[in-house]
Amino acid sequence: MPKISLDGETLVEIRGSLSSIEGRFSDSASERAEDNADGLGPERLVDKARDYIEDSTAAYERMAKNIRDIKDAIDPVLESFEEADLGLASELVGEEGGGPPPAGGPQP
């Protein structure tokens, strides 16, 4: 079986980047486009622009949902990393109290 190596900090960075990208697919961009459509010229051109805005808004909403789903899928992975780290740290400490302190600093 192939060995998989994942860096928790990298996953946190990816999650932050996905949040930023998701924000760029917000409704505000399509709302501004609709406001500007009236100034394009002839009615026929305005109608085509509105059709395009409507189609692209639906596509943006789908992309934003997919990005949100990926971002949300990272959370359980990060949680399992933290649980594994805490479990391994407590095993290192053992019954004698030796070894390094658990993640997050010494416990009282």
Summary of the structure (lengths in Angstrom):
residues: 108
radius of gyration: 24.1
end to end distance: 40.8
largest distance: 82.3
contacts: 232
relative contact order: 0.11
helix: 76%
strand: 0%
